[in-house]
Amino acid sequence: MAMMEVLTGKYRTTGMAPLDLSSCSKSDILEYFEASYDLNESLFTGLKDEEAFYKCPDRLRLPLIFYYAHTATVYVNKLMLAGLMTERVNLDFETMFETGVDEMSWDDTENYRMGGSFQWPPLAETIEFRRVVRNRICQLIKDTPLQLPITQDSPWWAVMMGVEHEKIHIETSSVLIRQMPITMVTTPPKWTYGPASTGASIQKNPLLRVEGGEVTFGKPEDFPSFGWCVEYGQRTFKVPTFEASKFKVTNWEFLQFVKAGGYENSSYWTKEGWNWRCFRQARHPAFWVCTKGCKSGCGAVLSSYSHCLLEHFSTTYSDPNLGQSNGNDIGHENGGLNGTSNGHQNGSNNGHQNGNECQPDFRLRTIYDVIEMAWDWPVVVNYHEAHAFCTWRGPEFRLLTEAEFNMIQGGSLGDPSKGVTSDPVFRKDPQANFRLTFGSSSPVDLYPANDLGFHDVFGNVWEWVEDHFNGLPGYKQHHLYDDYASPCFDARHGLMLGGSWASDGTYNSRFSRMGFRRHFYQHAGFRLARTVPSTGKSPVTMVTTDVFILGVGVEENDLTVPETVGLEVVPVASTNRQFHQETEEDLAAMLDLQYGQGDQNYSKALADFCVRKADQHGCPLQNVVQLGCGAGGVAYQLAKTYKEVIGVDYCGRFLDAANTLQKTGEFHCPPLALENKAKKPRKEDDTITVSIPADVQRDRLTFKQMTWVPNEIPKADLILLDFLDRVTNPKAWWLRLWEIVTDNGIIVVVSQKFGREGLSADLNKKFNLLEEEEYQYKDAGGQTKVATATIWKLKL
């Protein structure tokens, strides 16, 4: 029995085309919002009972109750930042459900925000939270004046951001539900899977030749649809002639790799990929089902569960209603494609359709069922598995590059300057499996080829490409979601393009670019490619910036590619400029600034200044939050006066020093780093040691690595910002200040770039400016610098 009580609106199984933001009406926006809200909730009706909401389908992700409530939380948070919403719905929920996880490695421990496994709220309260948020947003849309076009500077951009964020989680939640034990899910009403085959099994996947040429990609700033920051910018490459497979690699093709021992031969895998395969003990793709008790990726109490047991092997796809149309009249014709024959195609006749090629030792897990293997569907794998398959096929084979993927889109799309008609996601009949036309993948030959002969360039499953995930030239972060993508520009995230059957809204746009860790599972597959000999090498972008991971350090970053694959590595710096501060030289400079210059160093002088201003304005001296604490120098000085000090920074290397000082009282700076920064000779063993004052009570301090100001940061009597000159998007750090300062507290901003003039446009809405004065300090080199200090207090 489906859990229909989780719905706060209508039951829905398909998506909608996105909105043209140059011409949409408020009724269009309201319909688009409610359709997204409905579709997301409808996925969760497939959980069998309330208990399933509190299980972890992936050991590196959170329980499903988090994902059910998360999107509503993000709506509230973004609308509060934009000023469209002025009161929160439930701050406790909007803190607990604010931030998910993106673990740093495939063997990371199970991750819970804010330490420990905390108590999740009852499902009924969570449903009511979603209901209240829905009603608030509906009223907001009706009451807020609409001015067209909606651009990135419009407050309505926050509404569209919330909707498109929910559509992302429709897809990611569908992946997580697909990972749940089959005994904990049930097929919701009218859920329609794609046909297993179009009639003749696909046993050949020829390579098609694409003539070399110049290609430019990236979303224009004025394109009239919502876009995430990572889509904007522009890159142009000259690409030599290459070949790519007509279809995405199918389950049948990948079976040959499995049968050939591909999962047992380390020579096919990268070092990172083989380590992952051994850790997961993978024998086949994650959504294939066998009877050998393979290790699942489930977490917590489900960690011993296996999808691959005999009792899960028989197909659960037996409900005759599953073969019917989804029942939503949302611009698609899948009723005719599925018809009443869909159950027959996926049922016992599947083996007959595929003849002797049918392998009885594998079934396929869909989101809610185990079905007979659909050999003509694209295989769903992570990057490591896709890469290993290509290597197995031969030394010249590889994945497509981003530039090549943009070339196989063909010429029928037209120039982006033509507006939404150039993006297939806006077409009424896109001839592609996306927007949940089906509730699963579909045969790779179901839809016609494009003008170059390629099938499924958009939809069905995403395509892994060889490039690292990174911003394009001209990349800019949006202040409403400063860290949407930038923390992933670390050479550890792979790039996926093209969207999938579960991609809705703009997520399937020609401009969509999505990054995930290479071991992550999404509805993603790949296409085989190779460079035509003697035509040159195809450019592939790889991030060269070393990133310090807190608790791990700097990991090896292999930027080499085999000579035989015909690729030329184009080294690029991470477009997250804050990563460029994760160097030993920058750490040395920060330590010199905060701990050098004797008794009256920068840290003590600034802490004394803050305490003096707090006394002057009659502020309590209980707790303080420093945004941009660096290596902790100022925070330790403030802890002499304040009983609780929270230091926040985005830089892992700085926080590593701050944490070490808290544990041991000392930090030993690598000598070579100090030599490079100070530009004077040092001996190899001439290590510089910094220490914190002996009278500091270290238990008063807490250090947090944050890339924004989340709700978990508590209210404080003093908020200090002295790092705005080194952040990429300063506005993103000051928009929430009014929510984290106490009524009698003060904000102190010290900056060479931002004084009254630069801050007033935003801060004057909630604060009174108490003072502005010149502030002098000595930098790491001992030179006197002049900044501006501004003191602010809430308007009451």
N, C-alpha and C positions, 0 to 999 in steps of 0.2 A: 504494500500500500504506500503510495507516494505521500510525502510529508507536505501536503498543501498548506498547512498552517504557517509555514515559513514565508508565505507570500503576503506582502503588504499591498499588493495591487493585483494585476491580472497574470494568469499563467501564459507563458509565451515560449516558443521554441525557435524563433528565427529573429534575425536582426533587421537593421534598416540601412539604407544608403545614407551617407553623411550629409550634412547641411552645407549649402552654398551660403557662406557668411556675408555675402554682398547683397543677398536678396531674401533671406529667411524672415519669417514673421515670428511673433511671440508664440503663436499657436504651434508653429513648426518646432520651435525649441522645446516647448512643453511636451509635445508628442515624442520627440527624440529622447528627451530626458526620461520620460516614463517608460518608453520601450526598453531602454538600456537597464533601468532599475528593475523592471519586470523580468527581463531575460536573465540577469544575474541571479536573482532570487530563485528563478525557476530551475536553474541547475541543481540547487540544493534540495529540491523536492525529491531527488533521486537517492538521498540518504535514507536508510531504512528506519532510523529512529534517532532520538535526541543524543544517545550515547555516541553515535558516529561523529557528531560535530566536535567532539573532544578528543578525537584520535588524530595522530600524525601520519598522514600517508607517505611522508618523506622525512627521513631522520634529520634532514637539514632544513626543514621548513616547519612552520607552526601548525597547530591544530586547525581544522577547518572552520571552527567558530571564529577564528581571527579573520579569515578571508571573507566570511559572510558579513562581518561588521566593518571591515577595513574601508571599503569604498565609501560608505556613508560618512565615516570619520574624515576622509580626505575631502569630501565635499565641504564639510563644515570648516575644516582648517583653511582651505583655499578661499572660500567665500569670506571668511573672517579677514584674511590677509588683504583681500580686494576691497573690503569695506562694504560689501553687499549684505553681509550678515553681521550683526552687531552684538548678538548674545549667543553664547554656546548652548548646546542642547544638553550635553552630559560630559563634563570635563574628564571625569574618571574614565569613561568609555573612550573619549577622544584622545586619551593618553595611552591606554592599554592597547587600542586597536590602530594606533597611528602608524607604526613602522614595522615592516616585515624584516626578512633577513636575506642577505646575499652573502653566503658564507665564502670564506677566502679559499677554501680548498675542498676537494672531494672527501677528505677524511676529517673535516672539522667536526667538533663535538656538537651535539644537539644544542640548538641556540634558542635561548629565551631572552627577550628584552628585559632590561632592568634587573638582571640577576635572578637566578633560581626559577623554579617552576611555580608560577603564581596562580592564584585561583581565578579561573575564568568565570564570568557571570552566567546565570541560568539562561537557557535559550529564549524563554519567554520575554525576559527583560531585553535581550538583544534584538528580538523581533520588534518589540515596541520602540526601541531606539531607532531602528531603520524606518519604522512607520512615521515617527515624529520628524525625522530628517526629511523624508519624502514630502510630507505636508508643508514643512517650512520652505523647501525649495520650490514647490509648486506655487505657493503664495508669492514667493520672491520673484519668480518669473512673471507672474501676472501683474505685480505691483511696480516693478522696476522699469522706468522708461528705456526704450530700445532705440539706439542710434546706429544706423548702418553706414558703412560696413563694420562688422565686428573684427577688430584688429588686435594685435598683441598688446596694444596699449589700452584697450577697452576693458572696463571691469567685467563685461560679459565674457571675456576670455576665460575668466575663472570658472564660469558655468560650463563652458565647453570643455575646459580642462578636466573638470570633475566627471563629465559624461565620458570623455575618451579614456580617462583613467579607469573608469568602471569597465569599459569594453576590453581593456587590457586584462583586467582580472577575470572577466568572463572566460577568457582563453586560459589563463594560468590556473584558475580554479578547475576548469574542465580537465586539465592535465593531472592535477592533484587528485580529483575524484577518480580518475582513471587508474591511479596508483592504489586506491583503497582496496582492501580485501573484497572480493566479489560477494561475500556473504553480508556485507554491510551496505550494499547499494541495491536499488531496484530501478527498473526502467520506468521513467515517468510517462504519463499518457501521451500518445501520439508522437513519441520520439522516433524519428525516422533515420535509419542508417542508409548509407549509400549502397547501391547494388554491388555485389561481389565482382561482377564481370560484365562487360558489354556483349558477351556471347562467345568470343574466341579469345583464348588465353594469350597473353603477351609473352612471347619467348625471345623476341629480338628487340633490342633497343639501340637502333643505329646512331652513329655519331653524325651530326650535321655540321657542315662547314659554314663558318661565318667569316666573311672577308674582313680583313683588318681595316681600321679607320679610327677617327677621333670620336670620342664620346664625352659628353658633359652631363653631369648629374648633380642633383641637389635641388631643394625646393625653393622657388623664388619667395622673397619676403612678402610679396603682395598677393600670393596665391590665395584665392578666397575660400579656403577651408582651414580647419584647425590643424596645426602641426606642432609636433614636439621639437624642442630646440635642436636635437641631433639631426633633424631632417634638413635644416636650413644650412646655407653656405653653398659652395660650389667647387667641384673638382673636375678638371679636364685631363684626360689621358689619351695618348696614342696607343692603340691596342693592335698587336699583330694578328694575323689570321689564326683562328683557333677552331677547334671542334668541340661540340657539346652534345650530350645524349638527347635524343628526341623527347624522351620521357624522363621523369624523375625515376631514380632507381627503385625498382619494385621489390616487394617481399620475395618474389620468386628469384630475382637476380641475387638478392642478399643471401638467400638460402644456400646458393652455391658457395659463397664465402664461408658460411657456417659449416657446411658439409666438408669443405676443404681444410678444416682445422684452423680457420682464421683467428679464432679466439684463443688458440693455444700457441700461436707462433708470434713471438715478440718482435720478429724482424719487420712485421707489417705495421707496427705501432710506434708512435713517438714515445719518448721516455715518460712524459707525463701521462700519455694515454695508457701505456702498459701498466704503470703504477696504479692508475684508476682501475683497469680491468682486473688486476690481481686483488685489489682491495675489495671490489664488489663481487669478485668471483664470477664475473659475467661469462655466460656461455652462448648467449644469443641476445637480440634486442629486448629491451625491458618489457615491451607489451606483447611479446610472443609468450605463449603458455605451453610448457611441456610437462612431463610427469616426473622430473628428476629432482624436485625439491630445491630448485635454485634459490639463492639468497635474494630476498626482496630489499628494497630500499626504505621500507617503512620504519617509523621511529617510535620511541618510547615503548609502550606496552605491546606494540605491534612488531617490534624489532625481530622477533623470531618467526614471523609469518612468512610463508612462501606462497606465491601465486601458482607455482609449478608443482601441484600435487594432483594425484589421480582424481580426487573428489572435486577438483575445480576444472577438470579437463573436458567434461561433457559440455556441449554448448548450452547456454542459458537462453539462447535466442529462439523463443518458441511462441511468444505472444502474437497472435495473428493481427492484432491492432497495430503492431510495429510496422507493418507493411503499408499502412495507409498514409495519406497525406498528413503533414504536420497540422493542417487546419488553420494556419495563419495566412491571411491574404496580404502578404507583404512583398509583393513584386517578384515572386519567383514561381517556377513551374515544376517544383520537384514532385508534385503529386503524380504528374504524368510519367516522370522518369522512374519513380519508385513503384507507383501503382500497387496492386495487390500481389504482384509477382516478386516484390523485394524479399519477402520472407522466404519464398521458394528459392530465390537465387542464393541467399545466404545460408540456406538450410542444407538438407542432406544432398541436394543436387549439386552442391558446389564441387564435390569431387568429380562428378560426371562431366561438368563443364571443363574442368582442367585436365581431364583424362589421366594418363599415367603419371603426369607431372605432379599430381596432388600428393602431398606428404602428410600421412596420417599422424605424424608425431608432433605436430604443432597446431595450436589453436591461436586465436588472436583476441586479446583483451581490448574491447572498446570502452567507452566511458562507463557504461552500465552493464555490459554483458560480456560473456565469452562466446565468440562465434567461431564457426569453421574458418580456417585461414583464408583470407581474401588475398590471393597471390598477386592480383593485378593492382592492388592498392600500393601507394608508395610506402617504402619502409620508413619507420620512425626510429631514428637513432640520434645519439649525440655526436658532437664533432669528432671525438676520438674514434668512434666506430666508423664514421663516414671516411675519415682519413685512412684508416686501416684498410677498408675495402678498396679504395683507389690504389693504394700501394700494392695490394694483392693482385689487382688487375694488370699491373705492369709498371715498370719504372717511370714511364712517361705520363701516367695518369694522375689526376688531381681533381680537386674541386674547382668550380668556377671562381674567378675573382669578382669583386664588386663591379669593376668596370665592365667585365664580360657579361655579367648578369644584366646590366643595363643595356648592353648591346642586343641580347637575345629577346628583349622586349619587343623588338621590331619597330617598323616605321609607322604603324597604323595609329599609334597613340597621339601623335602630333606634338607640336611645340607647347610647353607649359603656359606660354603667354596667352594661349587660347582660353585659359580658364578651366573650369571643371570638366568640360567636354574632353579634355586631354587625359583625364584620369579615369581608368576603367571602373573604379569603385563607385562612380556616380551613375553608371549606366543602369537602366532599368533591367536589362537582360544581359548581364556581364559575361555569360557563357563561361562561368568559373564556379568552383565550389568554395565559396566563402559566405560570410554572414549567416552561417549555419543553414545553408540550403539543405544540407544533410547534417545529421548529428554525428558525423564520422568522416573519414577519408572516403574517396571514391576511386574507381578505376582510372589509371593515368591517361587512358584514351577516351574517357567519357565525353569530354568536351573537345571541340575542334581545335586544330593547331592554329597558331598565329601566322602572319604572313611570311615568317622565316621557317615555319614547319615545326615549331616547338609547342608542346602541350603543357598546360598547367604552369605557365610562367607566373601567374597569380593564383593564389589559393591552393586548396587541397592540403599541402603541408609547406611550411617554410623551407627555404633552402640555406643550408650552411654554405658560406663562402670562405675563401682562404684568408681574407683580410682581418686584421684586428678591428675591434669595435673602437671607434674614435670619432670625434667631431670632424666635420668637413672644414676646409679653409673658410674663414669668416664666421666660425661657430661663436654663438653668444648664448649664455645661460639666461633663462627667464627668471625674474625675481620672485615669481609666485611658486616656482618649483626649481630652485637653484641647483639642487642635487639630483634632478631626475635621471641624468645619464652620466654626469661628469665623474662620479666615483668609479665608474666602470671603464674609464679610459686608461687602463692599467696594464695592457698587454696580456691580461689573463681572461678577457672576455672575447668570445668569438662573435662574428657578425652573421645575422640571419636576415634574409630578404624575401619578399613576395607574399607573406601572409599564409594563412591556413584556412581550413574549413570553419574554424572557430573564431577567426578574425572578423571583427565587426567594426562598423564606422570607418574612420580613417586608418584603422590598423592595417587594412589591406591596400592602402594607397600605393601608387607607383613610387612615392617618396619615402615610404615607411622603412625605417632601419631599426633593428632590434638587436640588443646585445645580451648574451647570457654566457655564464661560465661554460667552458668547453665540455664539462661533464654533465651539464644540466640536460634534462629531458623537457622538450616542448613538443608540440605537434610539428616536428621538423625532420626533414630528410635532406636529400642532396641530388645533384646531377653530376654525372661524370664529365670530365673535360680534359683536353690536352692541347698544347700549342702545336701548330703545324710546323714541322722542321724547316729550318732555314728562312723563317719569316720574322725572327726576332724573339724577344722574351716579353711576356705579358706582365705589366706592373701590378704588384701587390703591396699594399701599405701595411707596415708593421710598426708598432709603437716602440720607440727606443728608450723612453724615459724610465729609469729605475724608480720603483715605488717601494717605500718602506712600509711594511705591514706590521702594525703594532702587535707585539707578541711573537712575531715570526722573523722580521727583518726583511732584507732585500732578497727575493728569490731569483734564481737563475732565469734569464729570459733568452731563449734560443731564437735567433732571428735568421737562422740559415734555412735554406731550402735545397733539396737535392738538385744537382745540375740538370738531371734528366727531365725534370717536370716543366722546363721552359718558363720559369718565373724569374722576374727580377724584383728583388726586395727594394721597395721605396721606403727608406727609414723616415719616420715622422715623429716629431715630439708629441707627447700627449697634449691634447687641447684643453685638458684640465691644468691650468697654469699653476694651481696650488700644489700639484704633484712635483713641480720643479723646485719646490722648497724642501723636498725630502732628501737633502744631501748632507753629507758630513760638514761641508763648508758652511751651509746655512745654520746647522746646529751649533757650530763653533761660534758663529757671529751672534746667535741668540744667547748662548752662555756668556759670551763676553759682555753683551748688553745688560743682561739681567743679574750677573754675578760678579762682574768686574768692577773696576773703578773704585775699589776700597769701600769704606763704610757708607759713603753717600752715593751709592751707585743708583742706576736707573730704578731698580725695583724698590729700594727703600724710599727714594725721593717720591716716586709716584704713589706708593702706599701711604706715606705721610700726608701727601696732598689730598688724597681721597678721604682720609680720616678727618683731616682738618675741615674739609668742605662738609662732611657729614655732620660734624659738631656745629659748624656755623649755621646750618639750615635745620638743626634740631632733629636729625634723623636717628632712628634706633641703630645700634651697632651689633645686631644679632647675626645676620647672615649676608653673604656677598656672592655674586656670580660674576666672574671675569670671563668675558667672551674674547678669546684670543690670549690664553694664558701662557703660550709658548712653553718654555721649560720650567715654568712654575715659580720663577723668582718673585714676581709681585704677589702672587697668591700666598707664598710662604710668609712674606712680610705682613700681609693683611691678616693672616691667621694669628698674629700677635694680639690683634684687637678684636676681631670678629670670631664668634664661636663656631660658625660653619662657613666654609669657603668651598665653592665649586669652581673649578677651573675647566674651561671648555676650549678645545682647539681642534682643528681638522688635521693638523700635522702629526702623523704617527711618531716620527723621530723625536720631535719636541716632547711629546707626552711620554715617550719611553724614558727620557731623561728625568722628567718630573716624577714619574712613578718610581724610578730607581732611587731618587733622592728621598722620596717618602719612605721607602723600605729601609734604606741603609744610611741615610743622611749624607751620602757622598755620591758623586757621579764622576767617572773617569772618562775624559774626552779623548778620543783617538788622536794621537800626536800628529799624524799626517794631515788630518783635517785642520788642526790649528796652524800647522806650518803653511798650508795652502792659503788660508784666510789671512793670516798675519803677514805673509810674504817675508818671513825671516827664517833662517835655518834652524832646525831642531834635530835633536838626536832621535833615533828610532824609538828609544825607550823613554823619551822625555814626555810622559803623559801629564797633562794638566788635570787637576782634580778640583771640582767645585763642591761646595757644601752649603747646607742651609744653617741658619742660626740655631744655636743650641737651645734657645728658649722657646722655639716653636713647638706647639703641641701638634704633632703630625696627624693625629687622628681627627683633627678638625677639617682636614682637606679631603676632597674627592675630585679626581680628574676624569673627564669624559671626552672621548673622541666623537665629535659631532660635525656634520657638514651643514647644519642649519640650527635653528633654535626650536627644538621640539617641545611638546607639551610636558614632557617629563622634567624639564627644567623648572624648579619651584620658584615662587615669588621670593624676592630678596630685597633687603633694605638698601643695598648698593649694587648697581649694575655698572661694571667698568668695561668700556670698549677702547682698547688702545692698539687694535690690529687692523682697522679698516683700510689702512694704506697698503696692506699686503693681501687682502682678499680680492677675489675676482669680481664678486657681485655684492658690493657693500649694502645696497638697499635690502637685499634678502636677509641681512643680519639685523637691521634696525626696525623692520616692519612689526615685529611682535614684542618690542620692548615694553609697550604699555601693559601687556599681559603678565610680565614677569617681575615687575617692580611693585613694591608695597605702596599703599596710599601715602605713607609718610617717608618713603624712600626717595633716592635721587639716582639719576643716570649721569655718569661722567664719561664724556667722549673726548679722547685725546688723539688728534690727527693733524698731519701736515696738509691734508687734502680737503677735509670736511670741517668747516666751522658752521656758524649760524646760517650762512647763505646756502650751503649744500645740504643741510639737514632740515631746514624749516618747512619745506614743502610737505614732508611726511610727518615730522615730529610735532609740528604746531597743531595738528589735528587732535592730539591727545595730551600734549605737554605744554607747560609754560617754560620758557627759557629763563633761568634764574641768573646765570652769569655767562660771560664769554671773556676769556683772557688769554694772553700769550703764555705759553708754557715752554720753557727751555729745558733741554736734557742733553746728555752726552751720548753719542752713538757708540757702537762697538769699537770704533777706531779712536775714541776720545774726542771727536769733533763735536762742538756745540751745535745742536739743531734747535730750530724754533718750530713749535707746533701751536695749535689752537686748542684750548680746553673749553668745552661747553658743559654747563650743568643744567639738567632738566628735571622737572617734577611734574607729576600727573596733575591734570586739571580735574578738580573734584566738584 
